[in-house]
Amino acid sequence: MYVAHFSKDSKNPYFKKSLKQFIDKTSAQPEIYGKIILTELDPPRKVEIAPANSVDRVLTFRNVHNWMKSGQVDAVFDAMFNALKSGGILGVVEHRAAKNSDYDPQAKSGYVQEKFVIRLAEKAGFYLLGKSDVNTNSKDTKNYPEGVWTLPPTLRLKDKDKAKYLEIGESDRLTLKFIKPPPLN
């Protein structure tokens, strides 16, 4: 199994800490995680998450807003497309913006419009297979002082209105399934 993670050479302390925690956790329990081939996703410098046409599934959880913020979203969707075999599946989970919200190319709130994620995937060559409501949270009003990070698990406002945000729970998230079509002959 390939796992694309932050670069070990990153200058960002959070990225280094996250990578170390991941390595520590997975190497401490190899019977659970199995054989992991760790690759680096550090666009635009490093975007090969796995060899071309080598994997059956690519999953990403709450990352699209980060790639938008860094201006690398197209490069990452292309990398996911390139890594997948024909017929391979891409699963995307992301904080869902309100349907009537203004498009924010930087996704500063952490929320992304579902139609934009679909356009990104289709631009890379994917076809939408389906959507799931498994991560829907109708309590999420998506209008918080610190964006999605106001909600758990981050709770960026610390104790201020903590009970209110705990009651809301984690963000409303879109869950999409795409396929890499076979090449045209």
URCORHU-V515773 format. One record per pair of residues at least 24 apart in sequence whose C-alpha atoms are under 6 Angstrom apart, sorted by the first residue. I is the first residue (numbers start at 1). J is the second residue. Records with the same first field share a line. If there is no record, write none. Layout:
I = J + J
This chain:
1 = 36 + 37
2 = 36 + 37 + 38
3 = 38 + 39
4 = 38 + 39 + 40 + 41 + 49
5 = 40 + 41
6 = 40 + 41
7 = 40
47 = 79
48 = 79
50 = 83
51 = 83
52 = 82 + 83
53 = 83 + 84 + 85
54 = 83 + 84 + 85
55 = 84 + 85
56 = 84 + 85 + 88
57 = 88 + 89 + 90
58 = 90
59 = 90 + 91
60 = 92
61 = 93
62 = 93 + 94
65 = 107 + 110
68 = 106
69 = 106
77 = 124
78 = 124
86 = 180 + 181 + 182
87 = 179 + 180 + 181
88 = 179 + 180
89 = 178 + 179
90 = 177 + 178
91 = 176 + 177
92 = 175 + 176
93 = 174 + 175
94 = 173 + 174
95 = 172 + 173
96 = 172 + 173 + 174
109 = 147
110 = 148
126 = 178 + 179 + 180
127 = 178 + 179
128 = 178
129 = 177 + 178
130 = 177
131 = 175 + 176
132 = 175
135 = 173
136 = 172 + 173
137 = 172
139 = 168
140 = 171 + 172
